[in-house]
Amino acid sequence: MSNQTRPVFVVGSGRSGTRTIFKMLSGVKDVEIYHEFVCTHIQKAAAMYYMRLISKDEIKKELMQLHGSSIFYSKQKVWMDCSNKLSWVIEPILELFPDAKFINLVRDGRKVASSFFHKLNAEMYDDESVRTMENWLKNRGKLPVPPPEKKYWWNVPQEGQPFHKEFPSFSQFEKACYHWVESNRVIIGSFKNTPKDQQLTIKLEDLTSDKDVLDNMLDFIGIESQDKFFDLLKTPQNVFFPMDFKLSDEQLRQFDRIAGDMMKILGYSGKEEYRVKY
């Protein structure tokens, strides 16, 4: 880019605090920040890239037209997008913006799956939207592309990708579990190709309880810490229903079957599911 604006991307599985980061840093001096920048465009493009329907060159062209243009014209030192939609395209982003920084915001998968299932039920892997997507995937060229509404553009694993065979039999809740696992797997893989000083992985549980973790994240971005930031983190911000839905025994069994290995990788295995206080 021809200007001095540095892009910072906050990624993750969703339901992990990206909107909270957006609200916390909105209006901060020298920062231009978005939550899911041009979501109806990028969610579709990122899903198509993950499902191998468009090439890396094609996703880079889309990102350059959208994010690249906004970064180029920004007058701020830092340009940020807090978006789980970008979790699938970290490597193309890094090729476009070699100095970009990435924050992976991780949360206990039980809370993520529960939040998606109970609070975003009509927007995430609902049966009708999944059937529409699967039908289009089988009949590309014969049927119109599904509209760019969020409910349609959730990844459906293709042949050779994890959970490809199991996915058609998954319930909506199990698909939410799959999404948490696969988004974390892809981010971890992408971070292996990302310079160490340009990546930071943080657990939401640590960010909201330890000010040193918050200060480290702000220093990574290049923002001066303020007491009000930590105060804001103490209360959940992206709340559709101020209720904490604990998983049933059956859901816990389903979750463990799909996500048990990733829980171990991320250090959540063996820990009791925590309660969210509103």
Kinemage of the C-alpha trace (Angstrom):
@kinemage 1
@onewidth
@group {chain A} dominant
@subgroup {mainchain}
@vectorlist {calphas} color= white
{ca met a 1} P 0.000 0.000 0.000
{ca ser a 2} L 1.183 3.508 -0.709
{ca asn a 3} L 0.186 4.987 2.657
{ca gln a 4} L 1.422 4.280 6.190
{ca thr a 5} L -1.741 2.666 7.527
{ca arg a 6} L -1.134 -0.748 9.089
{ca pro a 7} L -3.906 -3.345 8.814
{ca val a 8} L -4.802 -5.471 11.835
{ca phe a 9} L -7.258 -8.352 11.524
{ca val a 10} L -9.016 -9.929 14.511
{ca val a 11} L -10.098 -13.432 13.516
{ca gly a 12} L -11.637 -16.454 15.235
{ca ser a 13} L -14.632 -18.751 15.079
{ca gly a 14} L -17.265 -16.120 15.819
{ca arg a 15} L -19.130 -15.691 19.127
{ca ser a 16} L -15.687 -15.134 20.617
{ca gly a 17} L -15.535 -11.404 21.283
{ca thr a 18} L -14.780 -9.765 17.936
{ca arg a 19} L -17.705 -7.338 18.287
{ca thr a 20} L -16.548 -6.516 21.821
{ca ile a 21} L -13.105 -5.555 20.510
{ca phe a 22} L -14.798 -3.428 17.849
{ca lys a 23} L -16.929 -1.600 20.443
{ca met a 24} L -14.003 -1.168 22.807
{ca leu a 25} L -11.737 0.464 20.213
{ca ser a 26} L -14.332 2.435 18.235
{ca gly a 27} L -13.466 6.123 18.364
{ca val a 28} L -9.915 5.559 19.602
{ca lys a 29} L -7.403 8.068 18.225
{ca asp a 30} L -5.480 6.901 15.133
{ca val a 31} L -7.659 3.803 14.690
{ca glu a 32} L -10.224 3.040 11.979
{ca ile a 33} L -12.077 -0.101 12.993
{ca tyr a 34} L -14.884 -2.264 11.607
{ca his a 35} L -16.851 -5.296 12.673
{ca glu a 36} L -17.257 -7.718 9.751
{ca phe a 37} L -16.377 -5.146 7.091
{ca val a 38} L -18.642 -5.573 4.013
{ca cys a 39} L -19.854 -8.865 5.460
{ca thr a 40} L -22.285 -9.824 2.674
{ca his a 41} L -19.429 -9.649 0.183
{ca ile a 42} L -16.581 -11.182 2.133
{ca gln a 43} L -18.471 -14.026 3.813
{ca lys a 44} L -19.557 -15.359 0.434
{ca ala a 45} L -16.093 -14.914 -1.108
{ca ala a 46} L -14.308 -16.513 1.855
{ca ala a 47} L -16.690 -19.486 1.880
{ca met a 48} L -16.202 -19.984 -1.842
{ca tyr a 49} L -12.433 -19.888 -1.358
{ca tyr a 50} L -12.577 -22.439 1.445
{ca met a 51} L -14.817 -24.706 -0.644
{ca arg a 52} L -12.312 -24.431 -3.540
{ca leu a 53} L -14.792 -22.718 -5.849
{ca ile a 54} L -12.552 -19.718 -6.484
{ca ser a 55} L -8.760 -19.477 -6.725
{ca lys a 56} L -6.320 -17.622 -4.513
{ca asp a 57} L -5.917 -15.000 -7.228
{ca glu a 58} L -9.687 -14.489 -7.282
{ca ile a 59} L -10.022 -14.073 -3.524
{ca lys a 60} L -7.051 -11.703 -3.497
{ca lys a 61} L -8.717 -9.584 -6.173
{ca glu a 62} L -11.902 -9.437 -4.076
{ca leu a 63} L -9.992 -8.549 -0.917
{ca met a 64} L -8.011 -5.870 -2.727
{ca gln a 65} L -11.163 -4.243 -4.089
{ca leu a 66} L -12.806 -4.238 -0.658
{ca his a 67} L -10.305 -4.166 2.194
{ca gly a 68} L -7.420 -2.902 0.093
{ca ser a 69} L -9.345 0.124 -1.078
{ca ser a 70} L -10.466 1.044 2.440
{ca ile a 71} L -6.960 0.627 3.849
{ca phe a 72} L -5.457 2.709 1.033
{ca tyr a 73} L -7.783 5.656 1.673
{ca ser a 74} L -7.652 5.462 5.465
{ca lys a 75} L -6.199 8.488 7.265
{ca gln a 76} L -5.442 6.543 10.440
{ca lys a 77} L -2.304 4.734 11.591
{ca val a 78} L -4.197 1.496 12.206
{ca trp a 79} L -7.015 -0.021 10.131
{ca met a 80} L -8.798 -2.927 11.828
{ca asp a 81} L -11.426 -5.477 10.865
{ca cys a 82} L -12.798 -7.757 13.592
{ca ser a 83} L -14.304 -10.577 11.563
{ca asn a 84} L -14.503 -14.351 11.825
{ca lys a 85} L -15.206 -14.344 8.068
{ca leu a 86} L -11.523 -13.604 7.441
{ca ser a 87} L -10.359 -16.713 9.306
{ca trp a 88} L -10.486 -18.658 6.021
{ca val a 89} L -8.338 -16.201 4.044
{ca ile a 90} L -5.417 -15.290 6.312
{ca glu a 91} L -2.750 -16.417 3.859
{ca pro a 92} L -4.181 -14.461 0.876
{ca ile a 93} L -4.468 -11.414 3.143
{ca leu a 94} L -0.839 -11.730 4.193
{ca glu a 95} L 0.267 -11.942 0.562
{ca leu a 96} L -1.618 -8.714 -0.169
{ca phe a 97} L -0.550 -6.896 3.009
{ca pro a 98} L 2.843 -8.285 4.095
{ca asp a 99} L 2.967 -6.061 7.205
{ca ala a 100} L -0.524 -7.033 8.427
{ca lys a 101} L -1.004 -8.219 11.994
{ca phe a 102} L -3.445 -10.923 13.080
{ca ile a 103} L -5.102 -11.548 16.429
{ca asn a 104} L -6.712 -14.953 16.887
{ca leu a 105} L -9.431 -14.605 19.528
{ca val a 106} L -10.161 -18.070 20.936
{ca arg a 107} L -13.059 -19.119 23.170
{ca asp a 108} L -14.126 -22.386 24.793
{ca gly a 109} L -15.861 -24.302 21.998
{ca arg a 110} L -18.739 -25.348 24.238
{ca lys a 111} L -19.694 -21.709 24.728
{ca val a 112} L -19.238 -20.922 21.023
{ca ala a 113} L -21.366 -23.842 19.825
{ca ser a 114} L -24.040 -23.083 22.411
{ca ser a 115} L -24.111 -19.393 21.499
{ca phe a 116} L -24.384 -20.103 17.768
{ca phe a 117} L -27.101 -22.698 18.295
{ca his a 118} L -29.253 -20.811 20.775
{ca lys a 119} L -28.662 -17.188 19.770
{ca leu a 120} L -28.003 -17.283 16.013
{ca asn a 121} L -30.257 -20.219 15.240
{ca ala a 122} L -31.904 -18.776 12.102
{ca glu a 123} L -28.647 -17.369 10.715
{ca met a 124} L -26.237 -20.255 11.042
{ca tyr a 125} L -26.600 -23.675 9.384
{ca asp a 126} L -30.393 -23.736 9.479
{ca asp a 127} L -31.690 -26.779 7.591
{ca glu a 128} L -33.316 -24.905 4.709
{ca ser a 129} L -30.275 -22.733 3.981
{ca val a 130} L -27.935 -25.740 4.119
{ca arg a 131} L -30.176 -27.661 1.699
{ca thr a 132} L -30.130 -24.653 -0.637
{ca met a 133} L -26.328 -24.480 -0.522
{ca glu a 134} L -25.838 -28.224 -0.971
{ca asn a 135} L -28.276 -28.294 -3.887
{ca trp a 136} L -26.462 -25.417 -5.582
{ca leu a 137} L -23.080 -27.091 -5.029
{ca lys a 138} L -24.381 -30.198 -6.797
{ca asn a 139} L -25.960 -28.187 -9.629
{ca arg a 140} L -23.564 -25.304 -10.236
{ca gly a 141} L -24.197 -23.797 -13.640
{ca lys a 142} L -27.808 -24.932 -13.579
{ca leu a 143} L -29.093 -23.009 -10.557
{ca pro a 144} L -28.615 -19.370 -9.517
{ca val a 145} L -25.973 -18.717 -6.884
{ca pro a 146} L -27.594 -18.377 -3.429
{ca pro a 147} L -28.089 -14.749 -2.362
{ca pro a 148} L -25.393 -13.106 -0.219
{ca glu a 149} L -27.369 -13.338 3.015
{ca lys a 150} L -25.368 -14.586 5.995
{ca lys a 151} L -27.563 -17.635 6.519
{ca tyr a 152} L -26.458 -19.277 3.255
{ca trp a 153} L -22.701 -18.800 3.301
{ca trp a 154} L -21.401 -21.147 5.957
{ca asn a 155} L -18.787 -23.612 4.777
{ca val a 156} L -19.904 -27.029 3.576
{ca pro a 157} L -16.845 -29.334 3.599
{ca gln a 158} L -15.898 -30.640 0.186
{ca glu a 159} L -14.290 -33.950 -0.711
{ca gly a 160} L -10.910 -34.289 0.965
{ca gln a 161} L -11.719 -31.724 3.662
{ca pro a 162} L -12.290 -32.634 7.337
{ca phe a 163} L -15.783 -33.965 8.185
{ca his a 164} L -16.797 -34.178 4.517
{ca lys a 165} L -18.438 -37.593 4.949
{ca glu a 166} L -20.008 -36.902 8.343
{ca phe a 167} L -21.334 -33.403 7.637
{ca pro a 168} L -24.573 -34.372 5.782
{ca ser a 169} L -25.789 -36.293 8.830
{ca phe a 170} L -24.928 -33.551 11.338
{ca ser a 171} L -27.688 -31.738 13.212
{ca gln a 172} L -27.630 -27.952 13.314
{ca phe a 173} L -25.879 -28.071 16.682
{ca glu a 174} L -23.268 -30.507 15.371
{ca lys a 175} L -22.633 -28.197 12.412
{ca ala a 176} L -21.928 -25.382 14.889
{ca cys a 177} L -19.432 -27.681 16.625
{ca tyr a 178} L -17.841 -28.452 13.254
{ca his a 179} L -17.537 -24.740 12.489
{ca trp a 180} L -15.656 -24.072 15.731
{ca val a 181} L -13.254 -26.942 15.111
{ca glu a 182} L -12.580 -26.182 11.457
{ca ser a 183} L -12.145 -22.430 11.869
{ca asn a 184} L -9.561 -23.019 14.610
{ca arg a 185} L -7.809 -25.688 12.534
{ca val a 186} L -7.516 -23.368 9.543
{ca ile a 187} L -6.285 -20.435 11.651
{ca ile a 188} L -3.652 -22.581 13.372
{ca gly a 189} L -2.476 -23.823 9.983
{ca ser a 190} L -2.354 -20.314 8.543
{ca phe a 191} L -0.406 -19.002 11.537
{ca lys a 192} L 2.350 -21.511 10.779
{ca asn a 193} L 3.022 -19.416 7.668
{ca thr a 194} L 2.637 -16.062 9.424
{ca pro a 195} L 5.673 -14.269 10.936
{ca lys a 196} L 5.695 -14.712 14.724
{ca asp a 197} L 5.827 -10.988 15.397
{ca gln a 198} L 2.703 -10.463 13.279
{ca gln a 199} L 0.448 -12.925 15.092
{ca leu a 200} L -1.085 -13.122 18.533
{ca thr a 201} L -3.409 -15.774 19.943
{ca ile a 202} L -5.527 -14.842 22.963
{ca lys a 203} L -8.233 -16.669 24.874
{ca leu a 204} L -11.338 -14.571 25.476
{ca glu a 205} L -11.496 -15.954 29.011
{ca asp a 206} L -8.009 -14.519 29.718
{ca leu a 207} L -8.699 -11.241 27.960
{ca thr a 208} L -11.733 -10.529 30.142
{ca ser a 209} L -10.094 -11.497 33.428
{ca asp a 210} L -6.449 -10.424 33.186
{ca lys a 211} L -5.546 -6.818 32.415
{ca asp a 212} L -1.996 -7.817 31.499
{ca val a 213} L -3.391 -9.908 28.622
{ca leu a 214} L -5.414 -6.906 27.446
{ca asp a 215} L -2.400 -4.599 27.703
{ca asn a 216} L -0.297 -7.060 25.707
{ca met a 217} L -2.930 -7.134 22.953
{ca leu a 218} L -3.141 -3.336 22.839
{ca asp a 219} L 0.644 -3.054 22.676
{ca phe a 220} L 0.645 -5.573 19.818
{ca ile a 221} L -1.837 -3.371 17.934
{ca gly a 222} L -0.045 -0.158 18.863
{ca ile a 223} L -2.716 1.367 21.103
{ca glu a 224} L -2.234 2.935 24.517
{ca ser a 225} L -4.122 1.151 27.287
{ca gln a 226} L -7.011 2.844 29.108
{ca asp a 227} L -8.822 1.679 32.264
{ca lys a 228} L -12.198 1.938 30.538
{ca phe a 229} L -11.193 -0.811 28.107
{ca phe a 230} L -10.902 -3.425 30.856
{ca asp a 231} L -14.116 -2.215 32.483
{ca leu a 232} L -15.982 -2.760 29.206
{ca leu a 233} L -14.620 -6.291 28.844
{ca lys a 234} L -16.217 -7.351 32.125
{ca thr a 235} L -19.696 -7.394 30.539
{ca pro a 236} L -20.610 -9.382 27.378
{ca gln a 237} L -21.324 -6.945 24.525
{ca asn a 238} L -22.695 -8.910 21.549
{ca val a 239} L -25.776 -10.129 23.419
{ca phe a 240} L -28.903 -11.251 21.565
{ca phe a 241} L -30.429 -12.994 24.588
{ca pro a 242} L -28.920 -12.258 28.047
{ca met a 243} L -29.007 -15.925 29.004
{ca asp a 244} L -26.297 -18.526 29.394
{ca phe a 245} L -27.339 -21.795 27.749
{ca lys a 246} L -25.400 -24.703 29.201
{ca leu a 247} L -25.123 -27.753 26.970
{ca ser a 248} L -27.234 -30.821 27.671
{ca asp a 249} L -25.594 -34.191 28.311
{ca glu a 250} L -26.422 -35.278 24.747
{ca gln a 251} L -24.987 -32.075 23.289
{ca leu a 252} L -21.843 -32.539 25.357
{ca arg a 253} L -21.421 -36.023 23.914
{ca gln a 254} L -21.931 -34.691 20.381
{ca phe a 255} L -19.524 -31.836 21.014
{ca asp a 256} L -16.834 -34.087 22.450
{ca arg a 257} L -17.084 -36.474 19.486
{ca ile a 258} L -16.523 -33.642 17.009
{ca ala a 259} L -14.432 -31.176 18.967
{ca gly a 260} L -12.632 -33.198 21.637
{ca asp a 261} L -9.269 -33.153 19.873
{ca met a 262} L -9.389 -29.392 19.266
{ca met a 263} L -10.326 -28.786 22.918
{ca lys a 264} L -7.094 -30.581 23.869
{ca ile a 265} L -5.034 -28.595 21.352
{ca leu a 266} L -6.378 -25.280 22.694
{ca gly a 267} L -6.039 -26.249 26.350
{ca tyr a 268} L -9.723 -26.452 27.277
{ca ser a 269} L -9.980 -30.207 27.743
{ca gly a 270} L -10.770 -31.320 31.289
{ca lys a 271} L -11.940 -27.880 32.384
{ca glu a 272} L -15.466 -27.319 33.629
{ca glu a 273} L -17.759 -25.329 31.342
{ca tyr a 274} L -17.935 -21.839 32.802
{ca arg a 275} L -21.029 -19.711 33.287
{ca val a 276} L -21.453 -16.314 31.620
{ca lys a 277} L -22.704 -13.544 33.923
{ca tyr a 278} L -24.849 -10.814 32.358
